[in-house]
Amino acid sequence: MKMRIELNGNGGKGELSNVSRKSKRRQKKSSQVQKLYETCKEVFADCGPGIVPSPENIEKLASVLDAMTQADVGLKPNMPFFSSERAPIITYLHLHECNKFSIGIFCLPPTSVIPLHNHPGMTVFSKLLFGTMHIKSYDWSSEVDKNIDLTTANAIAPRSHPDGSRLAKIKVDSEFTAPCRTSILYPADGGNMHCFTAKTACAVLDVLGPPYSDPDGRHCQYYLEFPFHNSGVSVSDEEEEGYAWLKERDKPEDLCVVGVPYIGPKIAKR
């Protein structure tokens, strides 16, 4: 028996058009970008400044990001964003922002740097989509390290200098090459203050929960780094390498981040 196919007066173009639109909608729903958006909505639904998602939700979002590739967001290393001729200009692709979270991609040409900065009250997920990047991150030192001699403890206890610098402990100081696992930092630990240096062309997919907000007091603060031995505290060379003094600074004049429309798979916002 032959299957009977009925066409409308325009040769079935109406049905085909509807099917095509439905197919595109299904593709959007099933895209990795759409999955990321839906997961962020779930993970950050009951969160806010300083409120970290549950370990289960942290793992859920990290697993989605771990699975994402440059193809999922429509990026290739040979795009103009990543040309060495553009350095040190950094391009930011905005995917989504609401009061709960933001999703964006930093496109860094070789040698470009996102200087040391903080993420007040935020939980941040960073996925290196491609390239090699050096990441250095710090947390504020909340207690004296057990390895530091008691004779230096009193000197460290205030954890600040008269010039306004504060003692911080290095969390990460390493190079990462994609593919690698998602980096996660928290409001008070995990490397809340970090610096990115592109060794090659790099793309970093960033999720911030909640996003920066000047009206709410969550502005991006930049820092200068000073070696720990400048503190006047006498400790071993090994211990010195684990700490630094950080001092607030204005936004670096040579930092150039240009916003560009995102043209990859779209997000169906509901």
C-alpha positions as CSV (number, residue, x, y, z in Angstrom):
1,M,0.0,0.0,0.0
2,K,1.3,3.4,-1.0
3,M,1.4,6.1,1.6
4,R,-1.0,8.9,0.6
5,I,0.5,12.4,0.9
6,E,-1.9,15.3,0.6
7,L,-0.5,18.6,-0.6
8,N,-2.1,21.9,-0.1
9,G,-2.7,24.4,-2.9
10,N,0.9,25.8,-2.7
11,G,2.5,22.4,-3.3
12,G,2.9,21.6,0.4
13,K,5.2,24.5,1.0
14,G,3.1,25.6,4.0
15,E,3.6,22.3,5.8
16,L,7.2,22.1,4.9
17,S,7.8,25.6,6.2
18,N,6.1,24.8,9.4
19,V,8.1,21.6,9.8
20,S,11.3,23.5,9.1
21,R,10.5,26.1,11.7
22,K,9.6,23.4,14.2
23,S,12.9,21.6,13.4
24,K,14.9,24.7,14.0
25,R,13.1,25.2,17.3
26,R,14.0,21.7,18.3
27,Q,17.6,22.3,17.3
28,K,17.8,25.3,19.5
29,K,16.3,23.4,22.4
30,S,18.8,20.6,22.0
31,S,21.9,22.7,21.4
32,Q,24.6,22.8,24.0
33,V,24.2,26.5,24.4
34,Q,20.5,26.0,25.1
35,K,21.3,23.2,27.6
36,L,23.8,25.5,29.3
37,Y,21.2,28.3,29.7
38,E,18.6,25.9,31.0
39,T,21.0,24.4,33.5
40,C,22.1,27.9,34.7
41,K,18.5,28.8,35.3
42,E,18.1,25.8,37.5
43,V,21.4,26.0,39.3
44,F,21.2,29.7,40.2
45,A,17.4,29.9,40.8
46,D,17.7,30.1,44.6
47,C,21.1,31.7,44.7
48,G,22.3,35.3,45.2
49,P,25.4,37.3,46.3
50,G,27.6,35.0,48.4
51,I,25.2,32.1,48.2
52,V,26.9,29.1,46.5
53,P,24.9,26.5,44.6
54,S,24.7,23.0,46.2
55,P,27.5,20.6,45.4
56,E,25.1,18.6,43.2
57,N,24.3,21.7,41.2
58,I,27.9,22.7,41.0
59,E,28.7,19.3,39.5
60,K,25.7,19.5,37.2
61,L,26.7,22.8,35.6
62,A,30.4,21.9,35.5
63,S,29.5,18.7,33.6
64,V,27.6,20.7,31.0
65,L,30.5,23.1,30.5
66,D,33.1,20.2,30.5
67,A,31.2,18.8,27.5
68,M,31.2,22.0,25.5
69,T,33.5,22.7,22.6
70,Q,34.3,25.7,20.3
71,A,32.0,24.2,17.7
72,D,29.0,24.5,20.2
73,V,29.4,28.3,20.2
74,G,30.4,28.7,16.6
75,L,34.0,29.7,17.2
76,K,37.2,28.9,15.3
77,P,40.8,29.9,16.2
78,N,41.2,31.4,12.7
79,M,38.5,34.1,13.3
80,P,39.7,37.7,13.3
81,F,39.0,37.9,17.1
82,F,42.1,35.7,17.7
83,S,44.5,37.3,15.3
84,S,47.9,38.2,16.8
85,E,47.6,41.5,15.0
86,R,44.7,42.5,17.3
87,A,46.7,42.0,20.5
88,P,46.1,43.2,23.2
89,I,42.4,43.8,22.2
90,I,40.1,41.3,23.9
91,T,36.7,40.5,22.4
92,Y,33.7,39.7,24.6
93,L,30.7,37.9,23.2
94,H,27.5,38.4,25.2
95,L,25.2,35.4,25.3
96,H,22.9,36.2,28.2
97,E,22.6,38.2,31.4
98,C,19.9,38.5,34.1
99,N,20.0,39.3,37.8
100,K,20.8,35.6,38.6
101,F,23.6,34.8,36.2
102,S,25.5,35.8,33.0
103,I,27.0,33.8,30.1
104,G,29.7,35.2,27.9
105,I,32.9,34.3,26.0
106,F,36.2,36.1,26.1
107,C,38.2,35.8,22.9
108,L,41.9,36.5,23.6
109,P,44.6,36.8,20.9
110,P,48.1,35.6,21.8
111,T,49.9,37.5,24.6
112,S,46.7,39.4,25.6
113,V,46.0,39.6,29.3
114,I,43.0,39.9,31.5
115,P,44.6,41.5,34.6
116,L,44.2,40.4,38.2
117,H,40.6,41.1,39.3
118,N,38.0,39.9,41.7
119,H,34.4,38.4,41.6
120,P,32.7,39.8,44.8
121,G,30.0,37.4,46.1
122,M,30.1,35.3,42.9
123,T,30.5,31.7,41.9
124,V,32.3,31.6,38.6
125,F,32.7,28.8,36.0
126,S,35.4,29.2,33.3
127,K,35.7,26.8,30.5
128,L,38.7,27.0,28.2
129,L,37.3,26.1,24.8
130,F,40.6,26.1,22.9
131,G,44.2,27.4,23.3
132,T,46.8,27.5,26.0
133,M,46.4,30.0,28.9
134,H,48.3,30.8,32.1
135,I,46.0,31.3,35.1
136,K,47.1,32.8,38.3
137,S,44.6,33.1,41.1
138,Y,44.5,34.1,44.8
139,D,42.2,33.9,47.8
140,W,42.5,36.4,50.7
141,S,44.5,34.8,53.5
142,S,42.0,34.2,56.3
143,E,44.4,32.4,58.6
144,V,48.1,31.9,59.1
145,D,49.4,28.8,57.3
146,K,50.3,26.0,59.6
147,N,53.8,25.8,58.0
148,I,54.7,29.4,58.9
149,D,56.8,29.7,62.1
150,L,55.0,31.1,65.1
151,T,57.5,33.9,65.3
152,T,56.0,35.3,62.1
153,A,52.4,34.7,63.0
154,N,52.0,38.0,64.9
155,A,53.4,39.9,62.0
156,I,51.0,38.2,59.6
157,A,47.9,38.2,61.8
158,P,46.7,41.7,60.7
159,R,47.0,40.5,57.0
160,S,47.3,44.1,55.8
161,H,49.8,46.9,55.3
162,P,49.4,50.5,56.1
163,D,49.5,51.2,52.4
164,G,46.2,49.3,52.0
165,S,47.6,46.1,50.5
166,R,46.3,42.8,51.9
167,L,47.8,39.4,52.2
168,A,46.6,36.8,49.7
169,K,47.4,33.1,49.2
170,I,48.1,31.7,45.8
171,K,45.5,29.1,44.7
172,V,46.6,28.4,41.1
173,D,49.7,29.4,39.1
174,S,49.7,27.1,36.1
175,E,49.2,26.8,32.3
176,F,46.1,25.1,31.0
177,T,45.6,23.7,27.5
178,A,42.2,22.7,26.1
179,P,40.6,20.3,26.4
180,C,40.6,20.6,30.2
181,R,38.1,20.6,33.0
182,T,36.1,23.7,33.9
183,S,37.7,26.0,36.5
184,I,35.4,27.0,39.4
185,L,35.9,29.7,41.9
186,Y,33.7,30.7,44.9
187,P,33.0,33.9,46.8
188,A,35.6,33.2,49.5
189,D,37.8,30.5,48.0
190,G,38.9,28.6,44.9
191,G,40.8,31.6,43.6
192,N,38.3,34.4,43.6
193,M,40.9,36.8,42.2
194,H,42.5,35.7,39.0
195,C,44.5,36.8,36.0
196,F,44.4,35.2,32.5
197,T,47.4,35.4,30.1
198,A,46.9,34.0,26.6
199,K,49.9,31.9,25.5
200,T,48.1,31.2,22.3
201,A,44.8,32.3,20.8
202,C,42.2,31.4,23.5
203,A,38.5,31.3,24.0
204,V,37.0,31.2,27.5
205,L,33.4,30.6,28.2
206,D,32.4,32.3,31.4
207,V,29.4,31.8,33.7
208,L,29.0,34.2,36.6
209,G,26.4,33.8,39.3
210,P,25.3,36.5,40.1
211,P,26.8,38.8,37.5
212,Y,28.7,42.1,38.2
213,S,26.4,44.9,39.2
214,D,27.7,48.4,40.2
215,P,24.3,49.4,41.8
216,D,24.4,46.3,44.0
217,G,28.1,46.9,45.0
218,R,29.5,44.0,42.9
219,H,31.9,46.0,40.8
220,C,35.1,44.6,39.2
221,Q,38.1,45.5,41.3
222,Y,41.6,45.2,39.9
223,Y,44.8,44.6,41.9
224,L,48.6,45.1,41.8
225,E,50.8,42.2,43.1
226,F,53.8,42.6,45.4
227,P,56.1,39.8,46.5
228,F,55.6,38.5,50.0
229,H,59.2,39.1,51.0
230,N,58.5,42.9,50.7
231,S,56.3,42.6,53.7
232,G,59.3,42.5,56.1
233,V,58.2,39.1,57.4
234,S,61.0,36.6,57.4
235,V,59.9,33.2,56.1
236,S,61.5,30.5,53.9
237,D,61.7,30.8,50.2
238,E,59.1,28.1,49.8
239,E,56.6,29.8,52.0
240,E,57.2,33.2,50.2
241,E,56.1,31.7,46.9
242,G,52.7,30.8,48.3
243,Y,51.7,34.4,49.3
244,A,51.6,37.9,47.9
245,W,50.4,41.3,48.9
246,L,47.6,42.7,46.7
247,K,46.7,46.3,46.5
248,E,43.6,47.8,44.8
249,R,44.2,49.8,41.6
250,D,42.2,51.6,39.0
251,K,41.2,49.7,35.9
252,P,44.4,49.4,33.8
253,E,44.5,51.9,31.0
254,D,45.9,49.4,28.6
255,L,43.0,46.9,29.1
256,C,40.9,46.9,26.0
257,V,37.8,44.7,25.9
258,V,35.4,45.2,23.0
259,G,31.9,43.9,23.0
260,V,30.8,42.1,19.8
261,P,27.4,40.5,19.0
262,Y,27.3,36.8,19.5
263,I,26.4,35.0,16.2
264,G,26.6,31.4,17.4
265,P,23.6,29.1,18.3
266,K,20.9,31.3,19.9
267,I,19.3,30.9,23.2
268,A,15.5,30.4,23.4
269,K,14.7,32.4,26.6
270,R,11.6,31.3,28.5
